[in-house]
Amino acid sequence: MTSSTSSSEHGSVSLSNGRAGLLIILMALLVLGPAVLFVRGFTGFAEKSGGDVFGIQRIRSVHAEMDYMAQRPGPTVLVFGSSLTNEGFSPRHFDRQAEALLGTDITSFNIGMGNMKPSYQLLLAKRLREAHERAGRKAALSVIELTPFLLTAKRNAFRPFMTEQVTAVLMSREELMQELWNDPERFARLFTIKYLRDGISAEAITGGLRFLIGSAQSQVPLIASLGEDQIALITEQRRLQGELNRQIGQQHPDTRKSIVWNPATQGGLIDMEDLSADTQGLASQLIRMMRDQRTLQRDARDREECCDIRNLVFDASMVDEFVAIVEEFKQFSERVEIVLLPTNHTVIAPTPEALARQQQVLQQISARTGVPLLDYQQHPQFAADDFYDATHLSLDSGKPRFSALLARDLADELVSVIGPNGKTVAGKTAVMGAESGGG
């Protein structure tokens, strides 16, 4: 009888606790629900009106399409990196050149995005590995961009308000639950960002506003120091950019060839041949104006401020994270290559001491990963006119030239995996569990 009573009481207590818990959840939804809807409505409107104002749209969209990339039939090439890859690599030009050389269909994906640091990219690499594991496939080749100025201590300290929102979007449920035991307060913030705020943190909103306000304030003395011709140049650049965006939207209403990762474009952005003849002329005019030396020098100063691009004082933890990224890719790629993109040293020339430090870091990364570096930094095929600013390849010449050259230079690596004419090389398959190469 005692046991029965105790069991009954225990059941009553459990039921009562369950009801109490449900009541708490319902009350939380009632209280927080309107606030969540308001925030999501505000941020959604801001992104629709102003683009990637919180720096998370492309990251969020890449995360949503990982299974698509992993399940794509045939040989795939993953090109992974920063905004330099995002804007400087064309899947169309790479695939066209690779298919001409190999005689088989190749599908490359542009997985480049701005506002990233190695710690974020490492999470993204882990999610890509898991997607390929679910699909039971390997990428034929993964190309990982290495940009030295993105491994500096100054870069590591830049825009700290981005960290939690990018981490929240990219971390797995298991990693998130681990935070519950390590740091409950951080868990609550990450959970809210990931599941209730569509990947946008309160710090990103306020930090973004502070950044914009700070930039606006810093522009006051700058504008005051500019001559009328320079102000006219900036005004015209902004007008042309707005008109170009409008025409792209009209000509490509479905994809808009925007920064948001889209399967239809394999993650690539606009190519010159996507545009009408008149719009190509508009794009060329804008690119020429952006190559004005006054504009390039302002961009160079911004790069020095954010990334220490001239002195290159490296952060050891970021180098460790980059090495870990390469090791992740080895697990779901038949071959891995590390690539340094062309640089516009006519605008920014690192000091001799910086170049010596860079050489040490490059040697360290190659030795630790076992992957040789494919270095295009001073490649003779690229000149100042192949860039539209201090660091990014241009739409009209640099981007298509680099993409086609990369395909030619990696043709032997692709043949070693898929064979000539698409025939699988003995011992190499596209199924998880096959031996992975290091480059």
C-alpha positions in Angstrom: 0.0 0.0 0.0 2.9 2.3 0.9 4.6 1.6 -2.4 1.4 2.2 -4.3 0.8 5.5 -2.5 4.3 6.6 -3.1 4.1 5.8 -6.7 0.8 7.6 -7.0 2.2 10.7 -5.3 5.3 10.6 -7.5 3.1 10.4 -10.6 1.1 13.4 -9.3 4.3 15.4 -8.7 5.6 14.6 -12.2 2.4 15.6 -13.8 2.3 18.7 -11.7 5.8 19.6 -12.7 5.1 18.9 -16.3 2.0 21.2 -16.2 4.1 23.9 -14.5 6.8 23.6 -17.1 4.3 23.8 -19.9 2.7 26.8 -18.2 6.1 28.5 -18.0 6.8 27.9 -21.7 3.3 29.2 -22.7 3.8 32.3 -20.6 7.2 32.8 -22.1 5.8 32.6 -25.6 3.0 35.0 -24.7 5.5 37.5 -23.3 8.3 37.0 -25.8 6.3 36.1 -28.8 5.4 39.7 -29.8 8.9 40.9 -29.2 10.4 38.1 -31.3 7.9 38.8 -34.1 8.8 42.5 -33.9 12.5 41.9 -34.1 12.2 39.4 -36.9 9.9 41.8 -38.8 12.3 44.7 -38.3 15.4 42.8 -39.3 13.7 41.1 -42.2 12.6 44.5 -43.6 16.1 45.9 -43.1 17.7 43.1 -45.0 15.1 43.3 -47.8 15.5 47.0 -48.1 19.2 47.5 -47.4 20.8 44.1 -48.3 23.2 42.3 -46.0 23.1 45.0 -43.3 23.8 42.5 -40.5 26.5 40.6 -42.3 24.7 37.2 -42.0 22.6 36.6 -45.1 25.2 34.7 -47.2 26.5 32.7 -44.2 22.9 31.8 -43.3 22.1 30.8 -46.9 25.3 28.7 -47.4 24.4 26.8 -44.2 20.9 26.1 -45.6 22.3 24.6 -48.8 25.0 22.3 -47.6 23.0 19.1 -48.3 22.4 20.3 -51.8 26.1 20.7 -52.4 26.9 17.3 -50.9 24.2 15.5 -52.9 25.0 17.0 -56.3 25.7 14.2 -58.8 29.0 13.9 -60.5 32.4 15.4 -59.5 32.2 18.5 -57.4 34.8 21.2 -56.5 34.3 23.3 -53.4 36.1 26.6 -53.5 36.1 27.9 -49.9 37.2 31.3 -48.6 36.6 35.0 -47.9 35.0 37.8 -49.9 38.1 37.5 -52.2 36.7 34.1 -53.2 33.2 35.3 -53.1 33.8 38.0 -55.6 36.8 36.6 -57.4 35.8 33.1 -58.3 33.3 32.2 -61.1 31.9 28.7 -61.1 30.8 29.2 -64.7 34.3 30.0 -66.0 36.0 27.4 -63.9 33.6 24.6 -65.0 33.8 25.6 -68.6 37.6 25.4 -68.6 37.7 22.2 -66.6 35.2 20.5 -68.8 37.1 21.5 -71.9 40.3 20.0 -70.5 38.8 16.8 -68.9 35.9 16.0 -71.3 33.4 15.6 -68.4 31.0 17.6 -66.5 32.3 19.4 -63.4 30.3 21.3 -60.8 32.1 23.8 -58.7 30.6 25.8 -55.9 31.6 29.2 -54.6 31.7 29.0 -50.8 33.3 32.4 -50.3 31.8 35.0 -48.0 32.8 38.2 -46.2 32.8 38.9 -42.4 34.4 35.5 -41.7 37.2 34.6 -39.4 39.0 31.2 -39.2 37.0 30.3 -36.1 33.8 30.8 -38.0 35.1 29.0 -41.1 36.1 26.0 -39.0 32.5 25.6 -37.8 31.3 25.9 -41.5 33.9 23.2 -42.5 32.5 20.9 -39.8 29.0 21.4 -41.1 30.1 20.7 -44.7 31.8 17.5 -43.5 28.6 16.3 -41.8 26.6 17.1 -44.9 28.9 15.0 -47.0 28.8 12.2 -44.4 25.0 12.2 -44.6 25.1 12.0 -48.4 27.8 9.3 -48.3 29.9 11.3 -50.8 33.2 13.1 -51.1 34.0 16.2 -53.1 36.5 15.5 -55.8 38.5 18.6 -54.9 38.4 21.3 -52.3 40.2 24.6 -52.8 40.8 26.6 -49.6 41.8 30.2 -49.9 44.6 31.4 -47.7 44.8 35.2 -47.4 47.6 36.2 -45.0 46.1 39.5 -43.8 43.0 37.6 -42.6 45.2 35.8 -40.1 46.5 38.9 -38.2 45.9 39.9 -34.6 44.2 43.1 -35.8 41.8 41.1 -37.9 41.0 38.9 -35.0 39.9 41.9 -32.9 37.8 43.4 -35.7 34.0 43.6 -35.3 33.7 41.4 -32.2 29.9 41.9 -32.3 29.7 39.5 -35.2 31.1 36.5 -33.2 28.0 35.2 -31.4 25.6 35.5 -34.3 27.9 33.7 -36.8 28.7 31.1 -34.2 25.0 30.6 -33.4 24.1 30.1 -37.1 26.9 27.6 -37.8 27.0 25.5 -34.6 25.3 22.2 -34.4 22.5 21.3 -31.9 25.1 19.2 -30.0 27.5 22.1 -29.8 24.8 24.4 -28.6 23.7 22.0 -25.9 27.2 21.7 -24.7 27.1 25.4 -24.0 24.1 24.8 -21.7 26.5 23.0 -19.3 29.5 25.3 -19.9 27.9 28.7 -19.8 24.0 28.8 -19.4 23.9 32.5 -20.1 25.7 32.2 -23.4 23.6 29.2 -24.3 20.5 31.3 -23.8 21.9 34.1 -26.1 23.0 31.6 -28.8 19.6 29.7 -28.6 17.7 32.9 -29.0 19.9 34.0 -32.0 19.7 30.7 -33.7 16.0 29.8 -33.3 14.2 33.0 -32.5 16.0 35.8 -34.3 17.0 34.2 -37.7 20.7 34.4 -36.9 20.8 38.1 -36.0 22.1 39.1 -32.6 21.2 42.2 -30.6 24.9 43.0 -30.6 24.9 42.9 -34.4 22.1 45.3 -34.6 23.5 47.8 -32.1 27.1 47.1 -33.2 26.2 47.6 -36.8 24.5 50.9 -36.0 27.6 52.0 -33.9 29.8 51.0 -36.9 27.6 53.0 -39.3 27.4 56.0 -37.0 31.2 55.8 -36.3 31.8 55.6 -40.1 29.5 58.5 -40.7 31.2 60.6 -38.0 34.7 59.7 -39.4 33.5 60.8 -42.8 32.8 64.3 -41.6 36.5 65.4 -41.5 37.2 63.3 -44.5 34.5 65.0 -46.6 35.6 68.4 -45.3 39.1 67.6 -46.6 38.0 66.5 -50.0 37.8 68.7 -53.0 34.6 69.2 -55.0 35.9 66.8 -57.7 36.5 64.0 -55.2 33.0 64.5 -53.7 31.6 64.4 -57.2 33.5 61.1 -57.8 32.1 59.4 -54.7 28.6 60.6 -55.5 28.8 59.3 -59.1 30.1 56.0 -57.9 27.2 55.5 -55.6 24.7 56.5 -58.3 26.2 54.0 -60.8 26.2 51.3 -58.1 22.6 51.9 -57.4 21.7 51.8 -61.1 23.7 48.7 -61.7 21.9 46.9 -58.8 18.6 48.0 -60.2 19.4 46.7 -63.7 20.7 43.4 -62.3 17.4 43.0 -60.4 15.4 43.6 -63.5 17.5 41.2 -65.7 17.7 38.5 -63.0 14.5 38.8 -60.9 14.8 35.2 -59.5 18.4 35.2 -58.3 19.3 38.9 -58.6 22.8 37.5 -58.8 23.1 38.7 -55.2 25.3 37.8 -52.3 22.7 35.3 -51.0 24.0 31.8 -51.8 21.8 30.4 -54.6 21.9 26.8 -56.0 21.0 28.2 -59.5 24.2 30.1 -59.6 26.3 27.5 -57.7 27.0 30.3 -55.2 28.5 32.5 -57.8 27.8 36.2 -58.1 27.2 38.1 -61.3 29.4 37.4 -64.4 29.8 40.0 -67.1 28.1 37.8 -69.6 25.0 37.7 -67.4 24.4 41.4 -68.3 22.9 43.1 -71.3 25.2 45.1 -73.5 24.1 48.4 -72.0 24.5 47.0 -68.4 27.9 45.7 -69.3 28.9 49.2 -70.3 27.5 50.5 -67.0 29.5 47.9 -65.0 32.7 48.8 -66.9 32.2 52.5 -66.2 31.7 51.9 -62.5 34.8 49.6 -62.3 36.9 52.3 -64.0 35.7 54.9 -61.5 36.5 52.6 -58.6 40.1 52.2 -59.9 40.6 55.9 -59.4 43.7 56.3 -57.2 41.9 58.3 -54.6 39.3 55.6 -54.1 42.0 52.9 -54.1 44.0 54.7 -51.4 40.9 55.1 -49.2 40.2 51.4 -49.5 43.9 50.6 -48.7 43.6 52.6 -45.5 40.5 50.7 -44.5 42.4 47.4 -45.0 45.2 48.6 -42.9 42.7 49.6 -40.1 40.9 46.3 -40.1 43.5 43.8 -41.1 47.1 45.1 -40.7 47.6 44.4 -44.3 50.9 46.3 -44.6 52.6 45.0 -41.4 51.1 41.5 -41.0 51.5 40.8 -37.4 50.0 37.3 -37.2 47.8 35.7 -34.6 49.0 32.2 -33.7 45.5 31.0 -32.8 44.1 32.0 -36.2 46.9 30.0 -37.9 46.0 27.0 -35.8 42.3 27.4 -36.8 43.3 27.6 -40.5 45.2 24.3 -40.1 42.2 22.7 -38.5 40.0 23.9 -41.4 42.3 22.1 -43.9 42.2 18.9 -41.7 38.4 19.0 -41.8 38.3 19.3 -45.6 40.7 16.3 -45.9 38.0 14.1 -44.3 35.4 14.7 -47.1 37.5 15.6 -50.1 39.5 13.4 -52.4 42.0 16.1 -52.8 42.7 19.4 -51.0 44.5 22.5 -52.4 45.5 25.7 -50.6 45.4 28.8 -52.8 46.6 32.3 -52.4 44.7 34.6 -54.7 46.3 37.4 -56.7 47.1 40.6 -54.8 47.1 44.2 -55.9 50.5 45.2 -54.6 50.4 48.3 -56.7 48.1 49.7 -54.0 49.3 48.0 -50.9 52.9 46.8 -50.6 53.7 44.9 -47.4 56.9 45.8 -45.7 60.0 43.5 -46.1 59.5 42.5 -42.4 55.9 41.7 -43.1 56.8 39.5 -46.1 59.4 37.7 -44.0 56.7 36.9 -41.3 54.3 35.9 -44.1 56.8 33.4 -45.5 57.3 31.8 -42.1 53.6 31.4 -41.6 53.1 30.0 -45.1 55.9 27.5 -44.6 54.4 26.5 -41.2 50.9 25.9 -42.7 52.3 23.8 -45.6 54.4 21.7 -43.2 51.6 21.1 -40.7 49.0 20.3 -43.3 51.1 18.5 -45.8 49.5 20.5 -48.5 51.6 22.6 -50.9 50.5 26.2 -51.6 49.4 27.3 -55.0 50.5 31.0 -54.9 49.0 33.5 -57.3 49.9 36.6 -55.3 52.5 37.8 -57.8 51.3 35.9 -60.8 52.5 37.6 -64.1 49.0 37.3 -65.7 47.5 39.8 -63.2 48.0 43.5 -63.3 46.4 46.5 -61.5 43.5 46.6 -64.0 42.4 43.1 -62.9 41.3 44.5 -59.5 38.4 46.8 -58.7 39.8 47.9 -55.3 42.8 47.3 -53.2 42.2 43.5 -52.8 39.3 42.1 -54.9 39.5 40.9 -58.5 37.3 42.7 -60.9 34.2 41.5 -62.7 35.4 42.4 -66.1 38.9 40.8 -66.3 40.4 39.5 -63.0 37.6 37.2 -62.0 37.2 35.3 -65.3 40.9 35.2 -65.8 41.6 33.7 -62.3 38.8 31.2 -62.5 39.9 29.8 -65.9 43.6 29.8 -64.8 42.7 27.9 -61.6 40.9 25.2 -63.6 43.9 24.8 -65.9 46.3 24.6 -63.0 44.2 22.1 -61.1 43.3 19.9 -64.1 46.0 17.3 -63.1 44.6 17.1 -59.6 41.1 16.5 -61.0 42.3 13.8 -63.4 44.0 12.1 -60.5 40.6 11.8 -58.8 38.1 11.3 -61.6 40.4 10.2 -64.5 40.4 11.5 -68.1 37.0 11.7 -69.7 35.3 11.3 -66.3 36.5 7.7 -65.8 37.1 6.9 -62.1 40.7 6.3 -61.3 41.3 2.9 -59.6 41.2 3.3 -55.9 39.4 6.6 -56.1 35.7 7.0 -55.6 33.2 9.6 -54.7 32.0 7.7 -51.7 32.8 8.5 -48.1 35.5 6.2 -46.8 37.8 6.5 -49.8 41.3 7.7 -49.1 41.6 11.4 -49.0 44.6 13.3 -50.4 46.3 16.3 -49.0 47.1 18.2 -52.2 
